[in-house]
């Protein structure tokens, strides 16, 4: 895409408030050197369309990646027929009046394919951890021997596997909706600027390609998780 520079009057310059991630993607690396250039242009009440385009593409990529990450996190916390410490990630323990992640209070081990053991760093917290497990939605009764808590993962029935597989598909669809909503929002933002026709088409094609890539990633994640669930 050829650089395009058009002066557009704006009533109030919009400051850059979004910080670049520490680990930058190639698109964000292209964006970074233009930050100062954009600020200078806005100070003169000009709009640097190169900067606007790159910033929009970078924002779209970052937000779509977050949508995919949410789905991945949800997949990890699903209880299947095998022991997985990630099912405990969302459990918060009332520890001296403060809600604390269980993994911050205990070491979690997987002694075999169907068992998790939770060993508190502070033995005095074992009752609080047991209570949090009982009140959670993991559906497993904790076995507390006073030193550690044992969770035995029950085997899943075929009906339960099918139910979870449908849930996975629904999570994947929700993720795709989130990705497409980002695309819609970014294109709406770009409509506010007077890009040349060819440049605008290139931008729209680029955002669509980005969207298609993340949708494909979600489809692959759903298939992999569903296959794992249905595997006996």
C-alpha positions, 0 to 999 in steps of 0.5 A, a space after each residue: 500500500 502506497 503511503 497516503 498523506 491527506 490533511 484533514 481538519 479536526 476539532 479536537 486531536 485524539 491523543 494516543 492512549 493505547 500502549 504497545 505490547 511488550 512483545 510486538 507483532 510485525 504489524 505493531 513494530 511497523 506502528 511504533 516508529 510512527 507514533 511521534 509522527 502522528 502526534 506531531 501531525 495532530 498538534 498541527 490539526 492534521 491527520 496522518 492516514 498512514 498512521 490511522 491505518 496502521 493503528 487500526 490494523 494493530 488494534 484489530 489484531 490485538 483485540 481479535 487475539 484477546 477474543 481467541 485467548 478468552 476462548 482458549 482459557 475457557 477450554 482449559 478450565 473445562 473438566 473432562 475425564 482427565 486430570 487437568 490443573 487448569 480446571 482450578 484456575 478460576 477458583 478463589 479462596 477466602 483467605 483471611 478475608 481476601 479472595 485469593 487464587 487457589 494456585 497461589 495458596 497451594 501446589 497442585 500435582 497430577 499423580 495419575 491421569 484421573 487425580 489432582 492433589 492440592 497441598 497448601 503452603 499454609 496448612 491452616 488454609 486447608 479448610 478454606 480451600 476445601 470450602 472453596 472447592 465445594 462451592 465451585 462448579 467443578 462438580 468434584 467432592 474434595 477428599 481432605 486428609 488434613 495434609 492435602 486435598 485429593 480430587 478424583 476426576 470421575 470418568 465421563 459418560 458418552 452423553 456427557 462427552 457429547 454435551 461438552 462437545 456442544 458446549 465447546 462449539 458454542 464457545 467457539 461460535 461466541 469467539 467468532 462473533 467477538 472477532 467479527 464485531 472487532 472487524 465491524 468496529 474497526 471498519 466503522 472507525 476507518 469510515 470517518 476518514 477520507 481515504 482514497 478509494 483504492 487505499 480504503 479497499 486495501 484496508 478493508 481487504 487487510 482487515 478481512 484477511 485478519 478476521 478470516 485468520 482468527 476465525 480459522 484459528 478458532 475452528 481449529 481450536 474447537 475441533 482439537 478440543 472436541 476431538 480430545 473430549 470425545 476420545 475415550 
